[in-house]
Amino acid sequence: MNAARKIMLAIVPFVSISVSAEVTQFSLCTFNDGKKPAEIQAWLMDWRKLSKSSGMTYQLKILNPNAGGDHLQPGSQFGLLGTTPTLTTYGEGWDWWYSSKDARKSRENLQSIASCGANSIWVSTD
């Protein structure tokens, strides 16, 4: 038993332990005056092309409210749901979003369409 313990103690530090940690971000957005859902859809298509050409590992979807109580306002609000495989790719995505000149233009375009807040970040560990 003592020999097996010593072997395990010698091996464990060199074994890579992999943990799933997909990162999901949610933002609740409200359309700016005069802006319409078609504009955010067009922005998303442009964002996806830009993200892909920049090598980002980040997926983004628009969520349209259907039901959920008094806090949601269908037609004037939407959700942005972003996912990325790891905390590292999440950090790379945020660095790109706030430092790339092309991403800045996309960010400014998004801000002209809607105001986003109520951000939450979730990490799965299954």
N, C-alpha and C positions, 0 to 999 in steps of 0.2 A: 504494500500500500504506500509506503514512504517513497519507493522508487517511482511509482506511477505519479505521485504528487509532484515530485521533482521534475519529471519529464513534462507534465502539464504546465508547470510554472515556467519552464524553459521555452515551451512552444507557444503558449497563449499570446505573449507580447508580439509575436510575428504573424499572427493570424488576423486577416482582415475581416472585420465584422461589418456587414452591410445592413443598413437600416433604411427602409423606405421612408421618405419625408417629402412627398409631393406638397408643393406650396400652392395655395389658392388664395387669391385676393378678390375681395368684393368691394365695389364702390357704388353708392346710390347717387344717381345724377338727376338733375332737374334741367329741362330744356330752358335755354335763354329765350327771352321774348321773341316771338316770330320764327323760332327754329322748329323744325319738324323731324319726325323719325327717319325720313329718307336721308336727311343730312348726316345723321349719326351712322347710318348704314353705309353711306358713301365714304365717310371718314374711316370706318372699320376696314373696308376693302383696301383703301390706300395704306392704312396702318399695317395690315397683314403683308402687303407687298414689301413695304419698307422694312418691317421686322425680319422677314425671310431673307431679303437681300443683305441685311446686316448680320445675319447668322445668329439671331436671337432664338433661344429655345423657350419661347413664351407663346401661349395660345390665349386668344382673347375672344370673348363672346358677348353679345348684347342680350340682356334679359329684359323682356317686356312684362310689366306687372299685370297680373290677372286678378288676383285676390290676395288679401292680406291685411285687411282692416283699414282703419282710418289713416294710417301713416303713408300708404301708397296712393299715388294719384295717377292712374292709367291715362296715357296720352300726354302727360306732362313730365313723367319721370321714366327712367330706365335704369337698369343695373349693368355694370361692367364686371364681368367675371373673367379673371385671368388665372391661368395655371402654368406652372413650370415644374420640372422634375425635382429640383433640389433647392436648398437655400442658397447654394453657390450660383445657380443659374438665375435665381430671383435677384440676387445682388448684382449680377452682371447686367440683368435687364434694367434695373433702376439706374445703374451707372450710365448705361447707354441712353436711357430716356432723358436724363438730365445733363448729359455732356455732349451728345451728338448734335451737330448742326441740323441734320435732316430730322432727327427726332424732335428737336425744338420746334421746327415748323409744324410737325404733326401735333405736338402738345398745344401749341398756340391755336391751331385749327380746332382741336377738341374744346379748348376753353372758350372759343367764340361760339360754339354750338351749345354747350351745357356747363353748368357748375356741378362739380362732383365732390362728394364728401362722404361721411359715414363710412370711412374706409375700415376694413377689417382684414386681417391676414390670418390664415389658418394653415397649419401644418399637419398632414396626416402621418401617423406613425404605425400603420398596419403592416 
